[in-house]
Amino acid sequence: MKLKDALNIDDLRTIAKRKLPRMVFDYIDGGSDDEVTLRRAVSRYDDYGMTWRVLKDVAEIDTSTTIMGQDTRLPFFISPTASTRLFHPAEGELAMARAAREHGVIYACSTLATQTVEDIAKANPGPKWVQLYVWKDKEIVKEFLTRAKEAGFTGCLLTVDLAVAGKRERDPRNQFSVPPKPNLSLARQVATKPGWMWDLIRSPKMSPANFSHMIGKGDQGGLMGFVNSQFSRSVTWKDVEWIREFWGPGFAIKGISRGEDAKRAVDVGADAVWISNHGGRQLDTSVPTIDLVPEIAEAVRGRADIIADGGVRRGSHVAKLLMRGATGVALGRASLYGIGAGGEAGVRRALTIIEEEFRSTMALLGATKISELDPELLRIPKM
Ligand SMILES: Cc1cc2nc3c(=O)[nH]c(=O)nc-3n(C[C@H](O)[C@H](O)[C@H](O)COP(=O)(O)O)c2cc1C
């Protein structure tokens, strides 16, 4: 199947699977433990039935909205994902950021990006946010955020669901590491993926590009060793306070699943509460995010925006999250399958597919603007 023939996100997944070495595809595709959260994230949308309003003039549909102060053409955007050059060795985040810009959606860059915030900003002068994991050394956090702000990033997304990395069993089974280490397993897996291998060989060495300059010669375990030894497992609400103060407005906390935490997030100054379980890569058997939206909305009481993600593979999934009360929706794997399938063009294809599906869902629902996507239209499954 060619990129232009991909009708849905699952088709892009099929192409990505064909093009990427198994260890790389599985790194995108996999989740933690028994992958229950991962599977349910996608299937749970099917349990929410839709009703629709008839005989409404839907000739004009306005999909524009505002998420965390950012006006945007569409209510969905690209979620931060680490090491994008793994999936597209030549450009990685630059291709993803350009596709977002071209399509008119917000781009969010991971702390563990394999391109610098400055280069990403050059590739995408449009709206963009930066995601943060907290480092033990406060000065590293401050320097990173200062650089991101100077480069033009206007939102900071603090991820709080990764105190330790989830147990993702596909990775050790595939002998996977970032950057990929030459070994027999890799050799076998890339033998049938010459395109990816060729790109990798021609591209500069992969690294967490925003921190490469901080790595001393004596650091054990190279770049990833440095990263692992620097992440803090002791982040608490106190840290959130100084980070919010240091960054200023445009601050979201990503990885919230409980109303009481959502309320506390708003109390410490979050402008958006982001309901996420890291795409099923962290705590397995987490409750599907779509189930949680009303509880979080109730706790937040309109004092902050609500972003949600997890398992979004269809435009109707975006609509359902909005009908449950989300302000904005983030796409993780949907855009990653796109980049794996065809680089920048593949991400564009993913965004186009989701947009077209979303627009047609709105028309079929009889909704002409985002505010008309209300919970009345949904039939909620028994919890
Ligand atoms: C390969 C991969 C890498 C990710 N890296 C990050 C990251 O660096 N920071 C972060 O906050 N979330 C990260 N996430 C989580 C996504 O931002 C998002 O929450 C999740 O993918 C949403 O679920 P979905 O993939 O089903 O859309 C990652 C997800 C994937 C699949």
The ligand as an ORCA input file, in Angstrom:
! r2SCAN-3c Opt
* xyz 0 1
  C       6.907      6.476     21.078
  C       6.292      7.393     22.095
  C       7.096      8.293     22.772
  C       6.528      9.177     23.709
  N       7.338     10.091     24.334
  C       6.783     10.991     25.194
  C       7.581     12.006     25.784
  O       8.772     12.127     25.534
  N       6.972     12.857     26.645
  C       5.633     12.769     26.949
  O       5.122     13.558     27.734
  N       4.868     11.827     26.377
  C       5.391     10.943     25.517
  N       4.599     10.008     24.921
  C       3.136     10.005     25.204
  C       2.376     10.880     24.201
  O       2.684     12.242     24.360
  C       0.846     10.725     24.383
  O       0.493     11.005     25.715
  C       0.358      9.324     24.004
  O       1.111      8.791     22.939
  C      -1.131      9.397     23.605
  O      -1.630      8.145     23.248
  P      -1.739      7.659     21.711
  O      -0.364      7.325     21.261
  O      -2.603      6.455     21.814
  O      -2.346      8.782     20.915
  C       5.129      9.114     23.997
  C       4.332      8.201     23.291
  C       4.886      7.352     22.350
  C       3.988      6.394     21.606
*
